[in-house]
Amino acid sequence: MTSGAPSGDPAPRRRGRPSRTQAENGPATRDRILDAAREEFSERGYEKTSVRGIAKAAGVDSALVHHYFGTKEQVFEAAVTIAFAPALEAPAAIEEGPLEGVGERLTRFILGVWESPATRVPLLAIVRSAVNNETAAAVFRRLVAAQLLSRIARRLEVPDAQLRAELAAAQLVGIAMLRYVIKVEPLASADLEQIVARVAPVVQGHLTGP
């Protein structure tokens, strides 16, 4: 009688690698991991979130998280990219009309993203993580600079376009922080149209002013 597993049994997989069955789950598994990651980062922040915790929430093992995304930083960046996707459409607001009205269009778009509960919750998680952790902040800066500000700057036919785009973004991010994160009154309760009316000319000046 020979020792070892019967020939019909599956070969044992090497430690640290996902099983073939898990890997073949493909996009559905990857999406489930991302959903779990967004919830974990939102509830715990970057520091207290772990790959093991994300895996547990997604119902997979940690090796599968590493298989699809790599490090915790890479998981965070993937989750941030999806959550931040609505704001990345902002450059299109510049193309929807003449440059004379770009300040209002951009202001209305960005604040509208924050007004919607569906997009505000993941954005709050991103901002809170970036404020409290340098690694998360670096990911956020890279995403904002490469995919948002540079795209806006390329559409501005003015000198110092990158600086102008960054100043406009700083104006809007600052308002979002005070209104939606810190909730300073009366800004937190002010009517959105009133805010747009006051802020849009300032954003316009940053983008196209002398």
Backbone as ProteinMPNN parsed JSONL, in Angstrom:
{"seq_chain_A": "MTSGAPSGDPAPRRRGRPSRTQAENGPATRDRILDAAREEFSERGYEKTSVRGIAKAAGVDSALVHHYFGTKEQVFEAAVTIAFAPALEAPAAIEEGPLEGVGERLTRFILGVWESPATRVPLLAIVRSAVNNETAAAVFRRLVAAQLLSRIARRLEVPDAQLRAELAAAQLVGIAMLRYVIKVEPLASADLEQIVARVAPVVQGHLTGP", "coords_chain_A": {"N_chain_A": [[0.852, -1.193, 0.0], [0.634, 2.126, -0.921], [1.773, 5.298, 0.308], [0.374, 8.62, 0.866], [-1.793, 11.065, -0.819], [-4.857, 9.981, -2.408], [-5.061, 9.358, -5.933], [-7.133, 10.743, -7.05], [-7.511, 13.053, -5.618], [-7.27, 16.654, -5.367], [-4.261, 18.384, -6.212], [-2.171, 19.72, -3.669], [-2.091, 23.256, -3.069], [0.45, 25.802, -3.288], [1.527, 27.563, -0.405], [0.271, 30.805, 0.323], [-0.653, 31.53, -2.143], [-3.551, 32.134, -4.185], [-6.197, 29.765, -4.64], [-6.917, 27.888, -7.621], [-9.633, 27.82, -8.136], [-10.555, 30.054, -6.718], [-9.16, 32.122, -8.037], [-10.269, 31.945, -10.545], [-12.708, 33.09, -10.235], [-12.637, 35.684, -10.962], [-13.676, 38.878, -12.248], [-15.955, 39.262, -10.561], [-15.128, 38.501, -7.991], [-13.002, 40.27, -7.633], [-14.382, 42.729, -7.663], [-15.923, 42.389, -5.378], [-13.972, 42.403, -3.417], [-13.049, 45.047, -3.691], [-15.367, 46.458, -2.962], [-15.548, 45.706, -0.287], [-13.15, 46.778, 0.628], [-13.561, 49.553, 0.316], [-15.564, 49.964, 2.214], [-14.221, 49.21, 4.564], [-12.051, 51.053, 4.671], [-13.567, 53.355, 4.855], [-14.899, 53.09, 7.31], [-12.839, 52.563, 9.165], [-10.58, 54.014, 8.483], [-7.321, 54.62, 6.965], [-5.076, 53.815, 8.51], [-6.012, 51.894, 10.408], [-7.092, 49.934, 8.888], [-6.629, 46.721, 7.481], [-5.125, 44.324, 5.235], [-5.882, 41.76, 5.833], [-8.277, 42.254, 7.225], [-9.831, 43.345, 5.168], [-9.971, 41.166, 3.461], [-11.396, 39.348, 5.069], [-13.852, 40.687, 5.31], [-14.64, 40.566, 2.672], [-14.966, 37.904, 2.311], [-12.922, 36.222, 1.445], [-9.566, 34.806, 1.213], [-6.53, 36.3, 2.487], [-4.46, 36.042, 0.662], [-5.67, 36.191, -1.797], [-6.455, 38.841, -2.018], [-3.943, 40.057, -2.171], [-3.192, 38.879, -4.533], [-4.82, 40.085, -6.505], [-4.415, 42.855, -6.093], [-2.04, 43.514, -4.696], [-0.189, 45.371, -2.425], [-1.436, 46.96, 0.637], [-1.515, 49.695, 0.146], [-1.853, 49.722, -2.619], [-4.347, 48.53, -2.829], [-5.857, 50.503, -1.585], [-5.469, 52.624, -3.388], [-6.767, 51.635, -5.66], [-9.394, 51.453, -4.694], [-9.864, 54.134, -4.091], [-9.692, 55.307, -6.618], [-11.983, 54.373, -7.92], [-13.997, 55.361, -6.217], [-13.528, 58.064, -6.482], [-14.141, 58.543, -9.044], [-16.519, 59.941, -10.08], [-15.834, 62.673, -9.625], [-13.7, 62.907, -11.32], [-14.781, 63.393, -13.723], [-14.996, 66.051, -13.914], [-13.321, 67.727, -15.646], [-14.757, 67.649, -18.041], [-16.741, 69.463, -17.626], [-15.646, 71.867, -18.296], [-15.636, 71.834, -21.03], [-18.213, 72.025, -21.82], [-19.259, 74.45, -22.487], [-18.675, 77.996, -23.118], [-15.548, 79.495, -22.015], [-16.096, 81.625, -20.365], [-18.063, 80.919, -18.575], [-17.037, 78.852, -17.092], [-16.264, 78.771, -14.427], [-18.606, 78.713, -12.859], [-19.78, 76.329, -13.835], [-17.884, 74.376, -13.13], [-17.755, 74.701, -10.34], [-20.401, 74.111, -9.584], [-20.534, 71.458, -10.428], [-18.523, 70.077, -8.875], [-19.314, 70.618, -6.188], [-21.781, 69.468, -6.369], [-21.154, 66.749, -6.558], [-20.288, 66.317, -3.949], [-22.664, 66.878, -2.616], [-24.34, 64.733, -3.125], [-25.323, 61.863, -1.39], [-24.49, 59.31, -2.181], [-22.001, 59.616, -3.397], [-20.692, 61.229, -1.591], [-20.092, 59.829, 0.806], [-17.976, 57.838, 0.224], [-16.039, 59.719, -0.601], [-15.601, 61.186, 1.733], [-14.348, 59.22, 3.258], [-11.971, 58.936, 1.826], [-10.789, 61.504, 2.087], [-10.506, 61.713, 4.893], [-8.739, 59.609, 5.404], [-6.527, 60.49, 3.935], [-5.829, 62.809, 5.31], [-4.936, 61.838, 7.735], [-2.883, 60.034, 7.272], [0.244, 59.672, 5.734], [0.923, 57.986, 3.616], [-1.561, 57.383, 2.476], [-2.221, 60.001, 1.824], [-0.32, 60.547, -0.146], [-1.138, 58.845, -2.196], [-3.613, 59.986, -2.741], [-2.845, 62.575, -3.563], [-1.411, 61.942, -5.878], [-3.405, 60.868, -7.475], [-5.212, 63.035, -7.703], [-3.574, 65.044, -8.833], [-2.625, 63.881, -11.249], [-4.894, 62.866, -12.601], [-6.975, 64.666, -12.39], [-6.352, 67.559, -11.943], [-4.322, 68.014, -13.883], [-5.663, 67.35, -16.21], [-7.655, 69.29, -16.303], [-6.042, 71.563, -16.505], [-4.87, 71.223, -19.025], [-6.887, 71.949, -20.695], [-7.146, 74.625, -20.545], [-6.472, 77.6, -22.109], [-4.419, 79.412, -21.213], [-1.772, 81.251, -19.53], [0.323, 79.645, -17.03], [-1.34, 77.434, -16.45], [-1.507, 75.034, -14.915], [-1.055, 75.889, -12.271], [-3.227, 77.608, -11.995], [-5.365, 75.778, -12.19], [-4.883, 74.288, -9.878], [-5.241, 76.226, -7.878], [-7.965, 76.78, -8.211], [-8.986, 74.269, -7.562], [-8.125, 74.101, -4.902], [-9.715, 76.077, -3.747], [-12.289, 74.942, -4.002], [-12.007, 72.454, -2.704], [-11.383, 73.319, -0.143], [-13.8, 74.546, 0.614], [-15.46, 72.298, 0.513], [-14.332, 70.761, 2.576], [-14.879, 72.371, 4.859], [-17.667, 72.522, 4.746], [-18.712, 69.87, 4.487], [-17.102, 68.049, 5.885], [-15.86, 69.163, 8.294], [-18.029, 70.678, 8.984], [-18.743, 73.42, 9.477], [-20.689, 76.033, 10.696], [-22.215, 79.063, 9.46], [-21.906, 77.83, 7.014], [-22.207, 75.062, 6.581], [-24.951, 74.652, 6.571], [-25.89, 76.352, 4.684], [-27.678, 77.441, 1.735], [-27.22, 75.681, -1.289], [-27.259, 76.992, -3.778], [-26.755, 79.62, -3.058], [-24.127, 79.409, -2.181], [-22.83, 78.612, -4.551], [-23.27, 80.9, -6.093], [-21.652, 82.771, -4.809], [-19.106, 81.62, -4.818], [-18.437, 80.758, -7.398], [-17.597, 83.015, -9.086], [-15.056, 83.477, -7.982], [-13.666, 81.097, -8.484], [-13.783, 81.218, -11.239], [-12.119, 83.411, -11.661], [-9.659, 82.366, -10.811], [-9.197, 80.495, -12.847], [-9.379, 81.81, -15.375], [-8.829, 84.471, -15.072], [-6.973, 87.647, -15.139]], "CA_chain_A": [[0.0, 0.0, 0.0], [1.457, 3.327, -1.025], [1.328, 6.419, 1.141], [0.074, 9.854, 0.142], [-3.194, 11.297, -1.148], [-5.343, 9.238, -3.568], [-4.811, 10.051, -7.195], [-8.267, 11.586, -7.419], [-7.545, 14.277, -4.836], [-6.554, 17.768, -6.01], [-2.91, 18.627, -5.724], [-2.145, 20.843, -2.73], [-1.53, 24.477, -3.621], [1.505, 26.383, -2.491], [1.076, 28.529, 0.572], [0.388, 32.199, -0.049], [-1.227, 31.783, -3.46], [-4.967, 31.773, -4.237], [-6.495, 28.545, -5.361], [-7.361, 28.106, -8.995], [-11.057, 28.107, -8.097], [-10.712, 31.45, -6.31], [-8.647, 33.01, -9.078], [-11.151, 31.898, -11.702], [-13.905, 33.872, -9.979], [-12.419, 36.835, -11.809], [-14.171, 40.22, -11.932], [-16.899, 39.276, -9.438], [-14.343, 38.469, -6.76], [-12.264, 41.53, -7.558], [-15.327, 43.776, -7.279], [-16.309, 42.16, -3.98], [-12.847, 42.873, -2.595], [-13.061, 46.508, -3.732], [-16.494, 46.918, -2.148], [-15.159, 45.522, 1.111], [-12.075, 47.731, 0.924], [-14.141, 50.892, 0.489], [-16.261, 49.997, 3.5], [-13.228, 49.147, 5.634], [-11.357, 52.339, 4.724], [-14.53, 54.362, 5.281], [-15.222, 52.923, 8.719], [-11.674, 52.473, 10.033], [-9.467, 54.842, 8.05], [-6.215, 53.874, 6.363], [-4.187, 53.234, 9.525], [-6.593, 50.746, 11.112], [-7.537, 48.925, 7.927], [-5.6, 45.751, 7.115], [-5.471, 43.429, 4.133], [-6.617, 40.642, 6.431], [-9.641, 42.706, 7.497], [-10.522, 43.473, 3.887], [-10.23, 39.801, 2.995], [-12.458, 38.782, 5.898], [-15.102, 41.34, 4.939], [-14.997, 40.135, 1.317], [-15.191, 36.459, 2.3], [-11.843, 35.532, 0.736], [-8.364, 34.817, 2.039], [-5.65, 37.451, 2.251], [-3.646, 35.801, -0.529], [-6.417, 36.604, -2.984], [-6.363, 40.301, -2.063], [-2.603, 40.334, -2.708], [-3.157, 38.39, -5.914], [-5.463, 41.052, -7.383], [-4.049, 44.249, -5.89], [-0.705, 43.72, -4.14], [-0.09, 45.884, -1.067], [-2.574, 47.733, 1.132], [-1.512, 50.968, -0.565], [-2.417, 49.5, -3.949], [-5.785, 48.318, -2.635], [-6.418, 51.815, -1.297], [-5.488, 53.418, -4.619], [-7.821, 51.099, -6.526], [-10.672, 51.838, -4.103], [-9.966, 55.581, -4.23], [-9.922, 55.637, -8.025], [-13.389, 54.12, -8.234], [-14.823, 56.286, -5.442], [-13.274, 59.424, -6.944], [-14.459, 58.594, -10.47], [-17.429, 61.028, -10.481], [-15.127, 63.948, -9.638], [-12.773, 62.92, -12.445], [-15.496, 63.875, -14.895], [-15.034, 67.505, -13.842], [-12.795, 68.427, -16.827], [-15.779, 67.753, -19.081], [-17.528, 70.667, -17.363], [-15.006, 72.989, -18.987], [-15.888, 71.722, -22.468], [-19.649, 72.092, -22.099], [-19.657, 75.798, -22.86], [-17.56, 78.945, -23.234], [-14.725, 79.656, -20.818], [-16.648, 82.668, -19.505], [-18.928, 80.336, -17.549], [-16.443, 77.631, -16.581], [-16.21, 78.808, -12.966], [-19.885, 78.245, -12.318], [-20.006, 74.933, -14.188], [-16.998, 73.533, -12.334], [-18.195, 74.797, -8.942], [-21.66, 73.385, -9.442], [-20.269, 70.029, -10.588], [-17.777, 69.531, -7.741], [-20.157, 70.641, -4.991], [-22.85, 68.493, -6.595], [-20.614, 65.438, -6.186], [-20.302, 66.255, -2.484], [-24.043, 66.929, -2.136], [-24.971, 63.419, -3.272], [-24.878, 60.898, -0.376], [-23.854, 58.141, -2.803], [-20.593, 59.917, -3.665], [-20.091, 61.922, -0.451], [-19.575, 58.88, 1.803], [-16.613, 57.385, -0.11], [-15.123, 60.848, -0.63], [-15.248, 61.477, 3.119], [-13.367, 58.212, 3.673], [-10.705, 59.262, 1.174], [-10.231, 62.708, 2.696], [-10.1, 61.415, 6.265], [-7.53, 58.783, 5.35], [-5.423, 61.306, 3.439], [-5.448, 63.76, 6.346], [-4.332, 61.163, 8.882], [-1.812, 59.111, 6.919], [1.026, 60.204, 4.627], [0.829, 57.07, 2.479], [-2.857, 57.646, 1.86], [-2.154, 61.341, 1.251], [0.47, 60.462, -1.377], [-2.009, 58.233, -3.198], [-4.628, 60.979, -3.074], [-2.192, 63.627, -4.341], [-1.075, 61.402, -7.197], [-4.653, 60.731, -8.221], [-5.757, 64.366, -7.99], [-2.681, 65.776, -9.725], [-2.498, 63.261, -12.566], [-6.144, 62.564, -13.286], [-7.952, 65.745, -12.314], [-5.815, 68.899, -12.172], [-3.614, 68.087, -15.162], [-6.661, 67.307, -17.278], [-8.272, 70.61, -16.358], [-5.039, 72.528, -16.983], [-4.647, 71.058, -20.467], [-7.998, 72.543, -21.432], [-7.115, 76.075, -20.353], [-5.529, 78.265, -23.014], [-3.936, 80.568, -20.453], [-0.479, 80.985, -18.886], [0.293, 79.044, -15.69], [-2.595, 76.683, -16.376], [-1.487, 74.068, -13.826], [-1.236, 76.637, -11.027], [-4.609, 78.083, -11.974], [-6.223, 74.639, -11.873], [-4.661, 73.93, -8.472], [-5.88, 77.238, -7.047], [-9.407, 76.542, -8.292], [-9.258, 73.056, -6.791], [-7.957, 74.422, -3.483], [-10.912, 76.827, -3.346], [-13.43, 74.035, -3.892], [-11.719, 71.455, -1.672], [-11.515, 73.99, 1.142], [-15.229, 74.688, 0.896], [-15.985, 70.957, 0.797], [-13.868, 70.371, 3.908], [-15.607, 73.121, 5.882], [-19.111, 72.27, 4.672], [-19.127, 68.474, 4.583], [-16.268, 67.28, 6.812], [-15.817, 69.84, 9.591], [-19.413, 71.138, 9.168], [-18.738, 74.744, 10.104], [-21.886, 76.829, 10.42], [-23.433, 78.694, 8.721], [-21.599, 77.257, 5.702], [-22.718, 73.686, 6.469], [-26.398, 74.663, 6.344], [-26.24, 77.358, 3.676], [-28.265, 76.95, 0.494], [-26.185, 75.398, -2.283], [-27.257, 78.025, -4.818], [-26.096, 80.794, -2.498], [-22.69, 79.132, -2.184], [-22.381, 78.646, -5.943], [-23.283, 82.289, -6.557], [-20.536, 83.503, -4.212], [-17.819, 80.966, -5.058], [-18.159, 80.594, -8.822], [-16.744, 84.076, -9.65], [-13.684, 83.322, -7.493], [-13.11, 79.988, -9.252], [-13.601, 81.749, -12.592], [-10.938, 84.248, -11.634], [-8.476, 81.504, -10.753], [-8.985, 79.773, -14.098], [-9.27, 82.611, -16.596], [-8.592, 85.885, -14.772], [-5.659, 88.179, -15.538]], "C_chain_A": [[0.888, 1.243, 0.0], [0.87, 4.421, -0.16], [1.013, 7.602, 0.263], [-1.387, 9.926, -0.222], [-3.595, 10.462, -2.336], [-5.198, 10.069, -4.818], [-5.949, 10.973, -7.589], [-8.311, 12.889, -6.668], [-6.809, 15.391, -5.558], [-5.195, 17.962, -5.397], [-2.925, 19.803, -4.761], [-1.521, 22.06, -3.375], [-0.455, 25.02, -2.703], [0.952, 27.47, -1.588], [1.275, 29.951, 0.04], [-0.177, 32.522, -1.424], [-2.687, 31.384, -3.467], [-5.171, 30.488, -5.014], [-6.989, 28.883, -6.759], [-8.849, 28.46, -9.021], [-11.299, 29.554, -7.73], [-10.301, 32.397, -7.433], [-9.588, 33.068, -10.273], [-12.459, 32.641, -11.47], [-13.848, 35.219, -10.693], [-13.037, 38.132, -11.324], [-15.107, 40.279, -10.737], [-16.162, 39.298, -8.107], [-13.587, 39.772, -6.57], [-13.174, 42.668, -7.108], [-15.749, 43.634, -5.828], [-15.218, 42.626, -3.025], [-12.831, 44.394, -2.552], [-14.196, 47.078, -2.894], [-16.147, 46.824, -0.661], [-14.089, 46.52, 1.515], [-12.628, 49.126, 1.146], [-14.854, 51.012, 1.831], [-15.275, 50.01, 4.66], [-12.495, 50.477, 5.778], [-12.283, 53.44, 5.224], [-14.777, 54.299, 6.781], [-14.001, 53.044, 9.629], [-10.551, 53.457, 9.697], [-8.318, 53.98, 7.561], [-5.385, 53.131, 7.406], [-4.725, 51.924, 10.091], [-7.13, 49.671, 10.178], [-6.371, 48.014, 7.566], [-6.076, 44.912, 5.934], [-6.26, 42.242, 4.666], [-8.064, 41.025, 6.711], [-10.461, 42.852, 6.228], [-10.902, 42.093, 3.36], [-11.387, 39.165, 3.763], [-13.806, 39.373, 5.515], [-15.588, 40.891, 3.565], [-15.281, 38.637, 1.23], [-14.165, 35.69, 1.497], [-10.639, 35.472, 1.662], [-7.443, 35.956, 1.617], [-4.823, 37.29, 0.974], [-4.349, 36.276, -1.795], [-6.422, 38.124, -3.125], [-5.015, 40.702, -2.652], [-2.524, 39.946, -4.183], [-3.719, 39.445, -6.878], [-4.872, 42.451, -7.283], [-2.629, 44.476, -5.387], [-0.771, 44.202, -2.705], [-1.376, 46.607, -0.643], [-2.664, 49.077, 0.421], [-2.147, 50.825, -1.941], [-3.914, 49.215, -3.885], [-6.469, 49.661, -2.417], [-6.53, 52.649, -2.573], [-6.575, 52.933, -5.564], [-9.2, 51.51, -6.014], [-10.92, 53.336, -4.269], [-10.321, 55.953, -5.667], [-11.386, 55.461, -8.396], [-14.29, 55.116, -7.508], [-14.715, 57.711, -5.969], [-13.698, 59.618, -8.399], [-15.432, 59.704, -10.855], [-16.74, 62.383, -10.558], [-14.164, 64.045, -10.814], [-13.449, 63.334, -13.742], [-15.528, 65.395, -14.945], [-14.444, 68.203, -15.065], [-13.808, 68.57, -17.953], [-16.629, 68.996, -18.884], [-16.948, 71.876, -18.068], [-15.371, 72.989, -20.467], [-17.359, 71.922, -22.826], [-20.125, 73.478, -22.506], [-18.448, 76.697, -22.942], [-16.799, 79.079, -21.922], [-15.277, 80.703, -19.866], [-17.503, 82.091, -18.374], [-18.34, 79.112, -16.876], [-16.411, 77.602, -15.056], [-17.481, 78.286, -12.332], [-20.098, 76.771, -12.617], [-19.157, 74.006, -13.317], [-17.411, 73.534, -10.861], [-19.453, 73.981, -8.704], [-21.438, 71.868, -9.536], [-19.615, 69.445, -9.339], [-18.619, 69.515, -6.475], [-21.331, 69.675, -5.132], [-22.41, 67.074, -6.258], [-20.641, 65.265, -4.681], [-21.723, 66.251, -1.93], [-24.71, 65.562, -2.169], [-24.449, 62.451, -2.22], [-24.117, 59.72, -0.974], [-22.375, 58.38, -3.064], [-19.91, 60.595, -2.48], [-19.449, 60.952, 0.532], [-18.186, 58.357, 1.438], [-15.605, 58.521, -0.179], [-14.686, 61.249, 0.773], [-14.194, 60.5, 3.618], [-11.998, 58.512, 3.088], [-10.03, 60.436, 1.868], [-9.727, 62.43, 4.096], [-8.83, 60.568, 6.293], [-6.331, 59.606, 4.931], [-4.925, 62.29, 4.488], [-4.628, 63.093, 7.435], [-3.138, 60.281, 8.552], [-1.08, 59.604, 5.674], [0.969, 59.3, 3.395], [-0.474, 57.284, 1.726], [-2.869, 59.016, 1.196], [-1.393, 61.327, -0.075], [-0.355, 59.864, -2.513], [-3.031, 59.256, -3.684], [-4.041, 62.103, -3.931], [-1.911, 63.168, -5.759], [-2.325, 61.316, -8.071], [-5.188, 62.09, -8.637], [-4.898, 65.09, -9.019], [-2.708, 65.208, -11.138], [-3.814, 63.177, -13.316], [-7.172, 63.682, -13.236], [-7.343, 67.09, -12.707], [-5.11, 69.022, -13.52], [-4.582, 68.088, -16.336], [-7.36, 68.646, -17.425], [-7.297, 71.62, -16.968], [-4.841, 72.436, -18.489], [-5.736, 71.722, -21.298], [-8.059, 74.066, -21.293], [-6.055, 76.693, -21.255], [-5.056, 79.562, -22.372], [-2.568, 80.227, -19.875], [-0.684, 80.369, -17.5], [-0.971, 78.21, -15.459], [-2.626, 75.713, -15.197], [-1.71, 74.757, -12.483], [-2.671, 77.121, -10.903], [-5.566, 76.955, -11.597], [-6.09, 74.244, -10.407], [-5.306, 74.946, -7.529], [-7.402, 77.076, -7.052], [-9.796, 75.322, -7.459], [-9.143, 73.321, -5.291], [-9.172, 75.171, -2.945], [-12.072, 75.876, -3.079], [-13.222, 72.964, -2.823], [-11.856, 72.073, -0.287], [-12.966, 74.162, 1.554], [-15.838, 73.335, 1.257], [-15.577, 70.49, 2.194], [-14.688, 71.056, 4.998], [-17.093, 72.761, 5.904], [-19.483, 70.828, 5.004], [-18.333, 67.647, 5.594], [-16.273, 67.896, 8.201], [-17.199, 70.369, 9.977], [-19.475, 72.433, 9.969], [-20.005, 75.495, 9.702], [-21.517, 78.309, 10.297], [-23.185, 78.044, 7.363], [-22.234, 75.881, 5.526], [-24.204, 73.645, 6.132], [-26.83, 75.642, 5.26], [-26.815, 76.708, 2.423], [-27.176, 76.792, -0.569], [-26.11, 76.488, -3.349], [-26.584, 79.301, -4.339], [-24.581, 80.622, -2.508], [-22.132, 79.222, -3.603], [-22.278, 80.086, -6.44], [-22.082, 83.063, -6.027], [-19.177, 82.94, -4.633], [-17.452, 80.925, -6.543], [-17.321, 81.732, -9.416], [-15.289, 83.963, -9.201], [-12.977, 82.218, -8.274], [-12.857, 80.433, -10.693], [-12.338, 82.595, -12.674], [-9.665, 83.442, -11.586], [-8.158, 80.911, -12.125], [-8.684, 80.686, -15.283], [-8.952, 84.083, -16.338], [-7.2, 86.331, -15.186], [-4.55, 87.775, -14.558]], "O_chain_A": [[1.784, 1.379, 0.833], [-0.336, 4.48, 0.081], [1.33, 7.612, -0.927], [-2.145, 8.987, 0.021], [-2.766, 10.233, -3.216], [-5.208, 11.299, -4.782], [-5.752, 11.893, -8.382], [-9.083, 13.773, -7.039], [-5.843, 15.136, -6.278], [-4.997, 17.731, -4.204], [-3.621, 20.789, -5.007], [-0.554, 21.948, -4.128], [-0.441, 24.745, -1.503], [0.032, 28.2, -1.957], [2.282, 30.265, -0.594], [-0.177, 33.685, -1.828], [-3.052, 30.398, -2.826], [-4.413, 30.168, -5.93], [-7.416, 30.003, -7.039], [-9.282, 29.29, -9.82], [-12.137, 30.222, -8.336], [-11.009, 33.357, -7.739], [-9.701, 34.1, -10.935], [-13.243, 32.811, -12.404], [-14.881, 35.819, -10.99], [-12.947, 38.465, -10.142], [-15.067, 41.243, -9.972], [-16.538, 40.039, -7.198], [-13.54, 40.313, -5.465], [-12.786, 43.48, -6.269], [-15.917, 44.63, -5.124], [-15.503, 43.174, -1.96], [-12.622, 44.977, -1.488], [-14.01, 48.072, -2.191], [-16.417, 47.741, 0.115], [-14.12, 47.051, 2.625], [-12.207, 49.814, 2.075], [-14.757, 52.038, 2.503], [-15.47, 50.741, 5.632], [-12.334, 50.974, 6.893], [-11.849, 54.351, 5.928], [-14.857, 55.332, 7.447], [-14.106, 53.565, 10.74], [-9.673, 53.706, 10.524], [-8.333, 52.759, 7.72], [-5.034, 51.967, 7.217], [-3.979, 50.956, 10.237], [-7.573, 48.615, 10.631], [-5.251, 48.484, 7.367], [-7.274, 44.807, 5.67], [-7.199, 41.774, 4.022], [-8.976, 40.235, 6.471], [-11.648, 42.524, 6.207], [-12.015, 41.884, 2.876], [-12.253, 38.52, 3.171], [-14.795, 38.648, 5.405], [-16.791, 40.839, 3.312], [-15.773, 38.151, 0.211], [-14.469, 34.64, 0.931], [-10.672, 36.017, 2.766], [-7.572, 36.501, 0.52], [-4.522, 38.269, 0.291], [-3.702, 36.71, -2.748], [-6.395, 38.639, -4.243], [-4.942, 41.571, -3.521], [-1.862, 40.616, -4.976], [-3.153, 39.669, -7.948], [-4.828, 43.17, -8.282], [-2.063, 45.542, -5.632], [-1.343, 43.525, -1.851], [-2.275, 46.832, -1.453], [-3.761, 49.551, 0.125], [-2.892, 51.701, -2.381], [-4.663, 49.608, -4.779], [-7.526, 49.929, -2.988], [-7.549, 53.297, -2.815], [-7.239, 53.746, -6.207], [-10.074, 51.873, -6.801], [-12.041, 53.76, -4.551], [-11.16, 56.824, -5.896], [-11.963, 56.292, -9.097], [-15.229, 55.655, -8.095], [-15.678, 58.476, -5.915], [-13.624, 60.728, -8.926], [-15.209, 60.367, -11.868], [-17.027, 63.167, -11.463], [-13.844, 65.146, -11.26], [-12.781, 63.596, -14.742], [-16.032, 65.973, -15.908], [-15.014, 69.201, -15.505], [-13.729, 69.514, -18.739], [-17.179, 69.534, -19.845], [-17.676, 72.811, -18.403], [-15.409, 74.049, -21.091], [-17.709, 71.981, -24.005], [-21.298, 73.649, -22.839], [-17.314, 76.226, -22.849], [-17.34, 78.81, -20.85], [-14.961, 80.677, -18.677], [-17.645, 82.719, -17.325], [-19.047, 78.399, -16.163], [-16.518, 76.534, -14.453], [-17.437, 77.507, -11.379], [-20.552, 76.029, -11.746], [-19.64, 72.984, -12.828], [-17.414, 72.487, -10.214], [-19.547, 73.244, -7.723], [-22.07, 71.094, -8.818], [-20.084, 68.443, -8.8], [-18.643, 68.513, -5.76], [-21.819, 69.129, -4.142], [-23.196, 66.285, -5.734], [-20.979, 64.191, -4.184], [-21.962, 65.672, -0.87], [-25.557, 65.265, -1.326], [-23.24, 62.228, -2.153], [-23.2, 59.19, -0.347], [-21.573, 57.451, -2.966], [-18.685, 60.548, -2.365], [-18.364, 61.228, 1.042], [-17.284, 58.424, 2.273], [-14.435, 58.324, 0.147], [-13.528, 61.612, 0.982], [-13.259, 60.891, 4.316], [-10.981, 58.363, 3.766], [-8.846, 60.375, 2.199], [-8.633, 62.863, 4.457], [-7.948, 60.795, 7.121], [-5.243, 59.456, 5.487], [-3.729, 62.577, 4.551], [-3.724, 63.71, 8.0], [-2.445, 59.822, 9.46], [-1.715, 59.919, 4.667], [0.967, 59.787, 2.264], [-0.492, 57.357, 0.497], [-3.457, 59.184, 0.127], [-1.778, 62.015, -1.02], [-0.278, 60.322, -3.653], [-3.283, 59.378, -4.883], [-4.658, 62.534, -4.905], [-2.139, 63.902, -6.721], [-2.295, 61.651, -9.255], [-5.574, 62.282, -9.79], [-5.419, 65.681, -9.965], [-2.803, 65.956, -12.111], [-3.856, 63.391, -14.527], [-8.153, 63.643, -13.978], [-7.766, 67.697, -13.691], [-5.279, 70.019, -14.221], [-4.343, 68.755, -17.343], [-7.63, 69.09, -18.541], [-7.667, 72.421, -17.826], [-4.664, 73.455, -19.157], [-5.528, 72.023, -22.473], [-8.937, 74.71, -21.867], [-4.877, 76.346, -21.168], [-5.26, 80.653, -22.904], [-2.23, 79.051, -19.739], [-1.731, 80.55, -16.878], [-1.587, 78.282, -14.395], [-3.66, 75.578, -14.542], [-2.469, 74.263, -11.649], [-3.264, 77.052, -9.826], [-6.47, 77.148, -10.783], [-7.083, 73.9, -9.766], [-5.856, 74.569, -6.494], [-8.048, 77.219, -6.014], [-10.799, 75.335, -6.745], [-9.953, 72.834, -4.503], [-9.607, 74.928, -1.82], [-12.756, 75.987, -2.061], [-14.163, 72.607, -2.114], [-12.376, 71.442, 0.634], [-13.318, 73.947, 2.714], [-16.634, 73.235, 2.19], [-16.38, 69.894, 2.911], [-15.138, 70.41, 5.944], [-17.702, 72.704, 6.973], [-20.456, 70.585, 5.719], [-18.839, 66.649, 6.106], [-16.645, 67.241, 9.174], [-17.506, 70.494, 11.162], [-20.16, 72.529, 10.988], [-20.346, 75.58, 8.522], [-20.591, 78.763, 10.97], [-24.132, 77.737, 6.639], [-22.741, 75.563, 4.45], [-24.668, 72.709, 5.48], [-28.018, 75.743, 4.955], [-26.482, 75.57, 2.092], [-26.319, 77.662, -0.727], [-25.019, 76.865, -3.776], [-25.921, 79.987, -5.117], [-23.841, 81.56, -2.805], [-21.087, 79.833, -3.829], [-21.32, 80.448, -7.123], [-21.547, 83.924, -6.725], [-18.212, 83.688, -4.788], [-16.279, 81.046, -6.895], [-16.405, 81.454, -10.19], [-14.382, 84.314, -9.955], [-11.825, 82.379, -8.679], [-11.845, 80.071, -11.294], [-11.581, 82.504, -13.64], [-8.686, 83.789, -12.247], [-6.995, 80.833, -12.52], [-7.826, 80.368, -16.106], [-8.819, 84.86, -17.283], [-6.352, 85.511, -15.539], [-3.391, 88.142, -14.752]]}, "name": "protein", "num_of_chains": 1, "seq": "MTSGAPSGDPAPRRRGRPSRTQAENGPATRDRILDAAREEFSERGYEKTSVRGIAKAAGVDSALVHHYFGTKEQVFEAAVTIAFAPALEAPAAIEEGPLEGVGERLTRFILGVWESPATRVPLLAIVRSAVNNETAAAVFRRLVAAQLLSRIARRLEVPDAQLRAELAAAQLVGIAMLRYVIKVEPLASADLEQIVARVAPVVQGHLTGP"}
